[in-house]
Amino acid sequence: MDNEKVYRMEFAKVYALLVNKAQKKGRTRQEVDQVIRWLTGYSQEELCRMQESPVSYGDFFRNAPKPNENRRLIKGVVCGVRVEDIEEPLMREIRYLDKLVDELAKGKTMDKILRA
């Protein structure tokens, strides 16, 4: 998929897909929110506002208040691509979240997901 197309997607729509993926595997919306907050530095209130606004997925990451420095510890394959090898910085941030939600859906414990 073209990167620009991904960046223009509405955050609220992608968020709903991420939550749905986690919930199908017995995880909760609160856990998805915790992962997103850890990765981006958004507060829960800011995250809720983003879900109600037309913000694009790209802008959601571009405007992240405090990306977690430990996000660089996220390694592995998402959609057949190693996240640590993605050269385009914005797409790497997006794939970090994909990887974290994958780990959540696979049943990993939160301390492992959050690289604690």
Legacy VTK file of the C-alpha trace (Angstrom):
# vtk DataFile Version 3.0
C-alpha trace
ASCII
DATASET POLYDATA
POINTS 116 float
0.000 0.000 0.000
1.184 3.501 -0.826
2.568 5.276 2.261
0.686 8.502 1.538
-2.584 6.593 1.402
-1.859 5.150 4.858
-0.907 8.580 6.222
-4.207 10.074 4.999
-6.410 7.427 6.624
-8.482 8.678 9.550
-6.989 7.772 12.891
-10.426 6.911 14.293
-10.975 4.254 11.617
-7.552 2.675 12.128
-8.008 2.827 15.900
-11.284 0.898 15.615
-9.511 -1.801 13.577
-6.707 -2.082 16.136
-9.185 -2.404 19.010
-11.223 -4.969 17.094
-8.119 -7.057 16.395
-7.167 -7.067 20.080
-10.709 -7.764 21.304
-11.052 -10.771 18.987
-8.163 -12.286 20.932
-9.613 -11.481 24.353
-7.756 -8.238 25.002
-9.380 -4.911 25.882
-9.724 -1.411 24.484
-7.997 -0.185 27.655
-4.958 -2.317 26.845
-4.825 -0.947 23.301
-5.070 2.574 24.740
-2.249 1.809 27.177
-0.029 0.624 24.326
-0.820 3.731 22.253
-0.185 6.053 25.198
3.129 4.327 25.936
4.251 4.599 22.312
3.161 8.181 21.602
2.970 10.047 24.894
-0.661 11.080 24.392
-2.779 11.229 27.545
-6.013 9.248 27.723
-7.979 12.483 27.294
-5.974 13.438 24.203
-6.412 9.955 22.791
-10.190 10.174 23.284
-10.266 13.564 21.534
-8.298 12.138 18.623
-10.892 9.393 18.216
-13.590 12.051 17.859
-11.672 14.263 15.442
-10.908 13.864 11.738
-7.130 13.724 12.371
-5.199 11.636 9.865
-3.147 8.639 10.931
0.008 10.388 9.731
-0.750 13.542 11.720
-1.552 11.451 14.784
2.046 10.221 14.766
3.611 13.461 13.508
2.034 15.335 16.438
2.730 12.704 19.112
3.690 14.684 22.224
6.414 12.389 23.541
7.322 9.300 21.524
8.726 6.714 23.906
12.483 6.343 23.577
12.180 2.600 24.178
10.123 2.212 21.006
13.408 1.512 19.225
13.506 -1.773 21.159
10.495 -2.965 19.138
11.730 -5.563 16.709
10.111 -8.164 14.529
8.056 -8.662 11.418
4.792 -6.922 10.551
3.152 -7.507 7.175
6.266 -9.338 6.035
8.603 -6.444 6.820
11.036 -6.097 9.727
10.014 -2.946 11.609
13.602 -2.135 12.538
14.533 -2.100 8.823
11.863 0.392 7.718
13.736 3.457 6.524
10.867 5.950 6.285
10.513 7.299 9.861
6.758 7.915 9.850
5.981 4.464 8.452
8.313 2.946 11.063
6.287 4.660 13.824
3.056 3.286 12.360
4.511 -0.209 12.130
5.708 0.006 15.729
2.078 0.330 16.770
1.058 -2.519 14.473
3.714 -4.715 16.083
2.630 -3.800 19.617
-1.016 -4.612 18.858
0.084 -7.892 17.242
1.954 -8.772 20.434
-1.091 -7.848 22.504
-3.322 -10.032 20.344
-0.865 -12.909 20.634
-1.224 -12.857 24.408
2.075 -11.330 25.477
2.110 -9.761 28.907
1.912 -5.978 29.088
5.351 -5.641 30.718
6.937 -7.444 27.748
4.921 -5.434 25.223
5.945 -2.163 26.877
9.576 -3.235 27.001
9.657 -2.889 30.798
LINES 1 117
116 0 1 2 3 4 5 6 7 8 9 10 11 12 13 14 15 16 17 18 19 20 21 22 23 24 25 26 27 28 29 30 31 32 33 34 35 36 37 38 39 40 41 42 43 44 45 46 47 48 49 50 51 52 53 54 55 56 57 58 59 60 61 62 63 64 65 66 67 68 69 70 71 72 73 74 75 76 77 78 79 80 81 82 83 84 85 86 87 88 89 90 91 92 93 94 95 96 97 98 99 100 101 102 103 104 105 106 107 108 109 110 111 112 113 114 115
